[in-house]
Amino acid sequence: MNKIQVSDSPKPVGHYSQAIVSNGFLFTSGILPIKIKSSEKLPIESSIEQQLAVVFDNLTQILQEIGLDANHVVKTTVYISSGEYWGIVNELYAAFFGEHRPARSIIPVNELHFGYKIELEAIAEVPK
């Protein structure tokens, strides 16, 4: 098992790793719209589009840290703070992944940390 930390990024404040590689898979922790390199938090009033852009950028940086890209993602779990975001999240998700279609769950929840609108977890296959 290997802990993954994006180069030049601050260590997580909580008791977790940004990601773990184990048995040929990378597992991310929940990715919020907090810029991974600077820990800059988007305002909670920012749009779902702005928040998801930061989440996808963070996911990309985690994947790139070990030479992967979005095509290696096999499963995501997306938490949204309101079902009203489902359509736009689906649209932006499709644009991010293109022809690649990882397994996915979108789960509306009452509240996310810091009042954000979205959080994403991903599992990616790590080629041998």
C-alpha atoms as one frame of an Amber mdcrd trajectory, in Angstrom:
protein
   0.000   0.000   0.000   1.357   3.412  -0.996   0.091   6.802   0.151  -0.205
   9.389  -2.605   0.426  13.077  -1.980   0.460  15.527  -4.886   3.902  17.136
  -5.129   4.138  20.604  -3.600   0.714  20.347  -1.995   0.034  20.822   1.710
  -0.685  17.688   3.689  -4.334  17.100   4.557  -5.432  18.713   7.800  -7.502
  15.685   8.827  -6.407  12.116   9.481  -6.419  10.836   5.886  -4.327  10.599
   2.712  -5.166  12.322  -0.574  -5.132   8.863  -2.151  -3.907   5.319  -1.586
  -2.642   2.786  -4.128  -3.411  -0.776  -3.115  -3.681  -4.030  -5.070  -3.509
  -2.327  -8.461  -6.035   0.415  -7.729  -5.861   4.045  -6.669  -8.522   5.166
  -4.184  -9.000   8.891  -3.610 -10.359  10.480  -0.513 -13.354  12.753  -0.994
 -12.301  15.627  -3.245 -13.830  18.992  -2.375 -13.534  22.278  -4.318 -10.392
  23.287  -2.430  -7.407  23.825  -4.722  -5.013  20.995  -3.976  -1.765  22.960
  -4.464  -2.686  26.069  -2.488  -5.489  24.912  -0.149  -7.474  27.893  -1.482
 -11.142  27.286  -0.737 -13.692  28.388  -3.287 -16.422  30.512  -1.742 -19.421
  28.358  -0.879 -21.490  30.754  -2.990 -19.530  29.750  -6.110 -21.491  27.914
  -8.773 -21.668  24.150  -9.103 -19.778  24.583 -12.394 -16.917  26.428 -10.677
 -16.797  23.909  -7.836 -16.802  20.908 -10.155 -14.015  22.440 -12.273 -11.771
  22.589  -9.181 -12.758  19.042  -8.168 -11.865  17.713 -11.641  -8.589  19.649
 -11.617  -7.728  18.128  -8.227  -8.613  14.634  -9.477  -6.411  15.188 -12.537
  -3.470  16.219 -10.351  -3.862  13.162  -8.121  -4.006  10.861 -11.149  -1.024
  12.564 -12.812   1.050  12.177  -9.645   1.413   8.477 -10.525   1.217   8.767
 -14.319  -2.516   8.170 -14.772  -5.289  10.125 -16.471  -9.090  10.153 -16.439
  -9.225   7.083 -18.697  -7.861   4.989 -15.810 -10.843   5.836 -13.576 -13.120
   2.832 -13.140 -15.626   4.134 -10.562 -16.703   7.438  -9.073 -19.051   8.420
  -6.300 -20.356  11.968  -6.612 -22.101  13.635  -3.685 -24.237  16.680  -4.490
 -25.948  18.937  -1.985 -29.156  19.073  -4.036 -30.808  16.905  -6.666 -31.252
  20.053  -8.769 -27.532  19.807  -9.678 -27.834  16.325 -11.194 -28.308  17.515
 -14.795 -25.433  19.995 -14.899 -23.125  17.597 -13.041 -23.971  14.871 -15.577
 -23.224  17.273 -18.451 -19.884  18.447 -17.025 -18.958  14.895 -16.030 -19.563
  13.716 -19.612 -17.419  16.577 -20.944 -14.589  15.698 -18.536 -14.559  11.950
 -19.249 -15.477  12.133 -22.948 -16.004   8.686 -24.475 -14.750   6.992 -21.308
 -17.643   5.973 -19.044 -16.554   4.890 -15.568 -19.131   3.294 -13.287 -20.732
   6.082 -11.270 -23.069   6.867  -8.424 -24.516  10.348  -7.865 -25.888  10.748
  -4.359 -27.848  13.812  -3.255 -27.126  14.609   0.395 -28.394  17.251   2.790
 -25.029  18.826   3.516 -21.374  18.615   2.517 -18.312  19.808   4.432 -17.811
  23.607   4.480 -21.227  24.017   2.818 -19.970  22.971  -0.629 -22.236  21.724
  -3.387 -20.120  18.751  -4.539 -17.614  16.130  -3.399 -16.167  13.314  -5.512
 -14.384  10.052  -4.774 -12.678   8.020  -7.495 -11.160   4.597  -7.966  -8.652
   4.182 -10.803  -6.900   1.131 -12.182  -3.103   1.307 -11.975  -1.533  -0.628
 -14.864   1.209  -3.092 -13.975
